[in-house]
Amino acid sequence: MHHFEYRNGELYAEDVPVRQLAREYGTPLYIYSSSTFAHHFKAFDSAFSSIPHCTCFSVKACSNVNILRLLGSLGAGMDIVSGGELHRALAAGIPPERIVYSGVGKKHAEIRQALEAGILMFNVESMQELERIASVAGEMHLVARISLRVNPDVDPKTHPYISTGLKKNKFGLDLEQSLKAYRRAQELDGIEPVGIDCHIGSQLTSIEPFIEALDRVMRFYETLKSEGINITYLDLGGGLGIPYHAEEPPHPVEYGRVVSERIKDSGLTLILEPGRVIAGNAGILVTEVVYTKDTPSKHFVIVDAAMNDLVRPSLYQSYHRIAEVQPKGRPERNVDVVGPICESGDFLAQDRDLPGVEQGELLALFSAGAYGFSMSSQYNSRLRAAEVLVEGSTARVIRRRETYADLTALEE
Ligand SMILES: *Cc1c(COP(=O)(O)O)cnc(C)c1O
């Protein structure tokens, strides 16, 4: 479900023609729909309404402070993975007691920053991290609330780069090590173990891996109880997929029902860390065709967006639907849609059947709201795109396009 629809033969973002936004703000341009964000957040959050829970949006999926503020106003907490993301969440006015901190490489200063802020908990991913958090908390005469991120060794059946819950992944601790870590956490002065955490991967399109992971984690929870380690939070991470193409991921309502049934009698408070399922279909990337080029083996559509703007196709071989902003009903041809970057890996689509588009026309890449702008870079000294947020018939720039002065600002 999203609010990017064709009306009178052209694409609209809510009630604003995309063509008009592209003319006003230039391309490449990220356009977000405020009501799509709200709809997705509410649909997800309400799927867990029968149990105590906090839905913590995964900041890395779409990190603009205006988006975080929008979600925060709907009651969202945040899942952060760096000091920078903590800064963004606090700048967006997110209450610290709704912030959880994940990630394998938290540095001393970042731990300090999070303790100062008073976040809900750290999701700890190694023994050394546990010791370090204890020592930083000790220095500050504070107690750090922690969860251990357990690695349930479940195959999420997604792209290897976004699988995180397998034994071979760098994330979390296996169940055996986790037990030792909880025992150690019990002994440490600066540490209060309050939760258990897992996140097995991203863009999951079936419910089974979630259930398998949950069942393993719940068995582990029983083990902890039998050892007298009493925790109150169960963090299930994120990972629910979205339909980019032909995928049919479980609906949040189904996910919510299955999870709620399993934990409702435990008394645990659930933490959820959805990213993609909230943001993915709430954003599009609009780009202009710069040239078309026919070679004996391929037809290329060269556009002004590139892998620095949207890296997912290059990095994960992922599919983004591409369509004309003003469809003209021309016959399709098989093309590669590529950017101007000097890398053969710079493509937005390969072997795609697209209507025969021409120079100067606009294309929309759908489902670009998650891991789109947030993964962008300045590679090839390209200016990062502007971001625009549409709400009904109004649009506002929530991040201006970078300028050449921005490019060199930190270098002189
Ligand atoms: C990336 C990430 C998420 C969000 O994943 P999605 O697939 O976008 O829902 C949640 N938790 C952790 C720890 C992550 O690294």
The ligand as a Gaussian input file, in Angstrom:
#p B3LYP/6-31G(d) Opt

LIG

0 1
 C       18.894000      -3.177000       9.876000
 C       18.360000      -3.626000      11.186000
 C       16.983000      -3.602000      11.442000
 C       15.959000      -3.241000      10.403000
 O       15.823000      -4.213000       9.428000
 P       14.664000      -4.126000       8.346000
 O       14.876000      -5.289000       7.486000
 O       14.827000      -2.837000       7.616000
 O       13.356000      -4.181000       9.075000
 C       16.564000      -3.938000      12.708000
 N       17.439000      -4.291000      13.684000
 C       18.759000      -4.338000      13.456000
 C       19.675000      -4.728000      14.561000
 C       19.271000      -4.010000      12.208000
 O       20.587000      -4.093000      11.979000

